[in-house]
């Protein structure tokens, strides 16, 4: 029996911040930061955790992908081709992590924000362990249906701590 990566869902704000607030070049997958150590961009660190096969499977939906592209274009003025390339890269990372893209039926109405309910729909559909977001409405719902909702900084710090502990353990065993 093989272990499967733990399913996680990243909110649109995490995906946008990972690209918009970073000094990294994201066209080459290996250029994403790898945790540990954490960088100055926790959202990019979250993507790095997914990219390096760090035990987590990223799940996306067409809704999340479309909104990420829309926000990058309309709010931040990023060229459509760059935003589309980024969306394809995210899908590649999700697939490689053991996650992917699914389109759940809208069922959840637990949050006052319709957009946030689409994040929750996806988390419920894929049985996500965690939802990573900077959205205060979502964060105020933690825990939601036995799922942790945490900020990118908290997620990256958790993974950083786990990996550093594993490294120390390996060194002691030698």
C-alpha positions as CSV (number, residue, x, y, z in Angstrom):
1,X,0.0,0.0,0.0
2,X,1.4,3.4,-1.0
3,X,0.9,6.5,1.0
4,X,-1.0,9.2,-0.8
5,X,-0.3,12.9,-0.4
6,X,-2.6,14.8,1.9
7,X,-5.2,16.8,-0.1
8,X,-5.1,20.6,0.3
9,X,-7.0,23.5,-1.3
10,X,-5.4,26.9,-1.8
11,X,-7.7,30.0,-2.1
12,X,-7.4,32.3,-5.1
13,X,-5.7,34.9,-2.9
14,X,-2.9,32.5,-2.1
15,X,-2.4,31.7,-5.8
16,X,-2.4,35.3,-6.8
17,X,0.0,36.4,-4.0
18,X,2.4,33.6,-4.8
19,X,3.0,35.2,-8.2
20,X,2.4,38.8,-7.6
21,X,4.4,39.2,-4.4
22,X,7.5,37.3,-5.4
23,X,10.9,37.9,-6.8
24,X,11.1,34.4,-8.3
25,X,10.7,33.5,-11.9
26,X,7.9,31.0,-12.1
27,X,8.2,29.8,-15.7
28,X,10.7,27.1,-14.6
29,X,9.1,24.8,-12.0
30,X,12.4,24.4,-10.1
31,X,12.6,28.1,-9.5
32,X,9.9,27.9,-6.8
33,X,11.1,28.3,-3.3
34,X,11.5,25.0,-1.4
35,X,10.6,24.7,2.3
36,X,12.7,24.7,4.4
37,X,13.7,27.4,4.7
38,X,10.7,29.6,4.4
39,X,11.1,32.7,2.2
40,X,9.6,36.2,2.5
41,X,6.6,35.1,0.5
42,X,4.6,32.5,2.4
43,X,2.1,32.0,-0.5
44,X,5.0,31.1,-2.9
45,X,6.3,28.8,-0.2
46,X,3.0,27.0,-0.2
47,X,3.3,26.4,-4.0
48,X,6.9,25.3,-3.4
49,X,5.7,22.6,-1.0
50,X,3.4,21.3,-3.7
51,X,6.1,21.5,-6.4
52,X,8.7,19.6,-4.5
53,X,6.5,16.7,-3.7
54,X,6.2,17.5,-0.1
55,X,3.5,15.2,0.9
56,X,0.5,17.4,-0.1
57,X,-1.8,17.1,-3.1
58,X,-3.1,20.4,-4.5
59,X,-6.6,20.4,-5.7
60,X,-8.0,23.1,-8.0
61,X,-11.3,23.8,-9.7
62,X,-12.1,25.6,-12.9
63,X,-13.6,28.4,-10.8
64,X,-10.4,28.9,-8.8
65,X,-8.2,28.8,-11.9
66,X,-10.5,31.2,-13.8
67,X,-10.6,33.7,-10.9
68,X,-6.8,33.5,-10.4
69,X,-6.3,34.4,-14.1
70,X,-9.0,37.2,-13.9
71,X,-7.5,38.8,-10.8
72,X,-4.0,38.7,-12.2
73,X,-5.2,40.4,-15.4
74,X,-7.8,42.8,-14.1
75,X,-6.4,43.8,-10.7
76,X,-2.7,43.5,-11.3
77,X,-2.5,44.2,-15.0
78,X,-0.6,41.0,-15.8
79,X,-0.6,40.0,-19.5
80,X,-3.2,37.4,-20.4
81,X,-0.5,35.1,-21.8
82,X,1.5,35.2,-18.5
83,X,-1.6,34.6,-16.4
84,X,-2.7,31.7,-18.6
85,X,0.9,30.2,-18.5
86,X,0.7,30.5,-14.7
87,X,-2.7,28.7,-14.6
88,X,-1.2,25.9,-16.7
89,X,1.8,25.7,-14.4
90,X,-0.5,25.4,-11.3
91,X,-2.5,22.6,-13.0
92,X,0.8,20.8,-13.8
93,X,1.9,21.1,-10.1
94,X,-1.5,19.9,-9.0
95,X,-1.4,16.9,-11.3
96,X,2.2,16.0,-10.3
97,X,1.3,16.3,-6.6
98,X,-1.4,13.7,-6.8
99,X,-4.2,16.3,-6.9
100,X,-5.7,17.8,-9.9
101,X,-8.7,19.8,-11.2
102,X,-12.3,18.9,-10.3
103,X,-15.5,20.8,-10.8
104,X,-17.7,20.2,-7.8
105,X,-21.4,21.0,-7.8
106,X,-22.1,24.1,-5.7
107,X,-23.6,22.8,-2.5
108,X,-22.1,24.7,0.4
109,X,-23.6,27.8,1.8
110,X,-21.9,28.0,5.1
111,X,-20.1,31.3,4.4
112,X,-21.7,34.7,3.7
113,X,-19.4,35.1,0.7
114,X,-20.5,33.1,-2.4
115,X,-16.9,32.9,-3.7
116,X,-15.7,31.4,-0.4
117,X,-18.4,28.8,-0.6
118,X,-16.8,27.6,-3.9
119,X,-13.6,27.1,-2.0
120,X,-15.4,25.1,0.6
121,X,-17.2,23.1,-2.1
122,X,-13.9,22.0,-3.5
123,X,-12.5,21.1,-0.1
124,X,-15.5,19.0,0.7
125,X,-15.4,17.3,-2.7
126,X,-11.8,16.2,-2.5
127,X,-11.9,15.6,1.3
128,X,-9.1,18.2,1.8
129,X,-7.2,18.1,5.1
130,X,-6.6,21.8,5.0
131,X,-7.7,25.0,3.3
132,X,-5.0,27.7,2.9
133,X,-6.3,31.2,2.7
134,X,-5.8,34.8,3.7
135,X,-9.5,35.5,3.6
136,X,-10.8,36.6,7.0
137,X,-14.3,35.1,6.4
138,X,-12.8,31.6,5.8
139,X,-10.2,31.9,8.6
140,X,-13.0,32.8,11.0
141,X,-14.6,29.4,10.2
142,X,-11.6,27.4,11.4
143,X,-12.1,24.5,11.8
144,X,-14.7,23.8,9.2
145,X,-16.2,20.3,9.0
146,X,-13.0,18.9,10.6
147,X,-10.8,20.7,8.1
148,X,-8.1,23.2,9.2
149,X,-8.3,26.6,7.6
150,X,-5.0,28.4,7.9
151,X,-2.9,31.2,6.5
152,X,-0.1,30.6,4.0
153,X,2.4,31.6,6.7
154,X,1.0,29.1,9.1
155,X,1.0,26.3,6.5
156,X,4.6,27.1,5.4
157,X,5.7,27.2,9.0
158,X,4.1,23.9,9.8
159,X,5.8,22.2,6.8
160,X,9.1,23.9,7.7
161,X,8.9,22.6,11.2
162,X,8.0,19.1,10.1
163,X,10.8,19.0,7.6
164,X,13.4,20.4,10.0
165,X,12.4,17.8,12.6
166,X,12.7,15.0,10.0
167,X,16.2,16.3,9.0
168,X,17.3,16.3,12.7
169,X,15.9,12.8,13.1
170,X,17.8,11.6,10.1
171,X,21.1,13.1,11.3
172,X,20.7,11.4,14.7
173,X,20.1,8.0,13.0
174,X,23.4,8.2,11.1
